[in-house]
């Protein structure tokens, strides 16, 4: 015989499995946001990373497996989960975070194959002769940042210059690389592939 009165609904309680899943989800979301800060990623870089992974653009829309995949990618990019007693290993000054953010953006755009911290360190060592980001002085770090910026914007500036010249001659519908990428390829960002496609199409109009 039921102990509930007519019209009274049975109260349900979360199962241990559901409670554990909710806690795991909250922990993953927290770690992803910590990783975003530790890696020096701004919102645009973060969204570009998610787009490159073909994931939703917000953790609120991700499943637990998608959150796990995002976190694992950020770990490969240099994020380290730190305990309170663990000494910091990654350089976390503003210039190092900027270098890391630019490196991740270059990866998201297709210019860098390996987003890992180790790959960034290898590149920095080759450019500067210094074996770790922590050991760069301020001037060396700034020069390195400028090199990464030049790499990031090199193709887009080249396309802009060509598009402006052709637009003045009536041979291009726009003088902006970004606008041409949207118009011709439906692209929101100029990836390495999109840049190559733009240059081919624009050079064909030079003839």
C-alpha positions in Angstrom: 0.0 0.0 0.0 1.4 3.4 -1.0 2.2 5.9 1.7 1.7 8.9 -0.6 -1.5 11.0 -0.5 -3.6 11.4 -3.7 -2.0 14.1 -5.9 1.4 13.8 -4.2 4.3 13.0 -6.5 7.1 10.7 -5.5 10.3 12.6 -4.8 13.3 11.3 -6.7 16.9 11.6 -5.6 20.0 11.6 -7.7 21.7 8.2 -7.9 25.4 7.9 -6.9 26.3 7.5 -10.6 24.5 10.7 -11.5 26.1 12.6 -8.6 29.6 11.4 -9.6 29.0 12.3 -13.3 27.9 15.8 -12.3 31.0 16.2 -10.0 33.2 14.9 -12.8 31.7 17.4 -15.3 32.1 20.3 -12.9 35.8 19.3 -12.3 36.5 19.1 -16.0 34.9 22.5 -16.7 37.0 24.0 -13.9 40.2 22.5 -15.2 39.5 23.7 -18.8 39.1 27.3 -17.6 42.2 27.0 -15.5 44.1 25.6 -18.5 42.8 28.5 -20.7 44.3 31.0 -18.2 47.6 29.0 -17.7 48.1 28.8 -21.5 47.4 32.5 -22.0 44.6 31.9 -24.4 42.2 34.7 -25.2 38.6 34.0 -26.2 39.3 34.0 -30.0 42.2 31.6 -29.6 40.2 29.3 -27.3 37.3 29.2 -29.8 39.6 28.6 -32.7 41.1 25.6 -30.8 37.6 24.2 -30.2 36.7 24.7 -33.9 39.9 22.9 -34.9 38.9 20.0 -32.7 35.3 20.1 -34.2 33.8 20.6 -30.7 31.0 22.9 -29.4 32.2 26.5 -28.8 31.2 26.4 -25.1 31.8 23.9 -22.2 28.1 24.2 -21.4 27.2 22.5 -24.6 29.8 19.7 -24.3 29.3 16.2 -23.1 31.7 14.7 -20.6 33.7 12.8 -23.3 34.0 16.1 -25.2 35.1 17.9 -22.1 37.7 15.2 -21.5 38.9 15.5 -25.1 39.3 19.2 -24.7 41.2 18.9 -21.5 43.6 16.2 -22.9 44.3 18.5 -25.9 45.1 21.4 -23.6 47.4 19.1 -21.5 49.3 18.2 -24.7 49.5 21.9 -25.4 51.4 22.4 -22.1 48.7 22.7 -19.4 49.8 21.1 -16.2 47.4 20.2 -13.4 49.2 21.4 -10.2 48.7 20.3 -6.7 49.2 22.9 -3.9 52.6 21.4 -3.1 53.8 21.0 -6.7 56.3 23.6 -7.8 55.4 25.4 -11.1 57.3 24.1 -14.1 55.9 26.2 -16.9 56.9 29.8 -17.4 53.8 31.8 -16.3 54.9 35.4 -16.9 52.9 37.6 -19.3 55.4 37.3 -22.2 55.5 33.5 -21.9 51.7 33.3 -21.9 51.6 35.5 -25.0 54.1 33.3 -26.8 52.0 30.2 -25.8 48.8 31.8 -26.9 50.3 32.8 -30.3 51.7 29.3 -30.7 48.3 27.7 -30.0 46.6 30.1 -32.5 49.2 29.2 -35.2 48.3 25.6 -34.5 44.6 26.3 -34.8 45.2 28.0 -38.1 47.3 25.2 -39.5 50.7 26.8 -39.4 52.0 24.7 -36.5 51.6 20.9 -36.5 52.4 20.3 -32.9 50.7 22.5 -30.2 52.7 21.0 -27.3 54.8 23.1 -25.0 57.8 21.0 -25.9 57.4 22.0 -29.6 57.2 25.7 -28.7 60.3 25.3 -26.5 62.1 23.6 -29.4 61.2 26.4 -31.7 62.2 29.1 -29.2 65.5 27.4 -28.6 66.2 27.3 -32.4 65.4 31.0 -32.7 67.2 32.2 -29.6 69.6 29.6 -28.4 67.9 29.6 -25.0 66.6 26.2 -23.8 63.5 27.3 -21.8 61.0 30.1 -21.9 61.8 30.9 -18.2 65.3 31.7 -19.1 64.6 34.3 -21.8 65.2 37.9 -20.7 62.6 40.5 -21.5 64.2 41.7 -24.7 64.7 38.1 -26.0 61.1 37.3 -25.1 59.8 40.4 -26.9 61.8 39.6 -30.1 60.4 36.1 -30.0 56.8 37.4 -29.6 57.3 39.7 -32.6 58.5 36.8 -34.7 55.4 34.8 -33.8 53.2 37.7 -34.6 54.9 38.1 -38.0 54.4 34.4 -38.7 50.8 34.7 -37.6 50.0 37.7 -39.9 52.4 37.2 -42.8 50.0 35.5 -45.2 47.1 37.8 -44.4 49.2 40.9 -44.9 50.5 39.5 -48.2 46.9 38.8 -49.3 45.7 42.3 -48.2 48.4 44.0 -50.3 47.6 41.9 -53.4 43.8 42.4 -52.9 44.1 46.1 -52.4 46.1 46.4 -55.7 43.6 44.3 -57.6 40.6 46.0 -56.1 42.0 49.4 -57.3 42.2 47.9 -60.8 38.6 46.6 -60.5 39.8 42.9 -60.5 38.8 42.0 -56.9 35.4 42.5 -55.2 37.2 43.6 -52.0 40.5 44.9 -50.8 40.3 42.9 -47.5 41.6 39.4 -47.1 39.1 38.6 -44.4 36.2 39.8 -46.5 37.4 37.8 -49.5 37.7 34.6 -47.3 34.1 35.0 -46.3 32.9 35.8 -49.8 34.7 33.1 -51.7 35.1 30.3 -49.1 32.7 31.1 -46.3 35.7 31.2 -43.9 35.6 33.2 -40.7 39.3 33.0 -40.1 42.2 32.9 -42.6 43.8 29.5 -42.0 46.9 28.3 -43.8 44.7 26.4 -46.3 42.4 29.4 -46.9 45.4 31.7 -47.4 46.8 29.4 -50.1 43.4 29.3 -51.8 43.1 33.1 -51.7 46.6 33.7 -53.2 45.8 31.2 -56.0 42.6 33.0 -56.9 44.0 36.5 -56.6 47.1 35.7 -58.6 44.9 34.3 -61.4 43.2 37.7 -61.6 46.5 39.5 -62.0 46.7 38.1 -65.6 
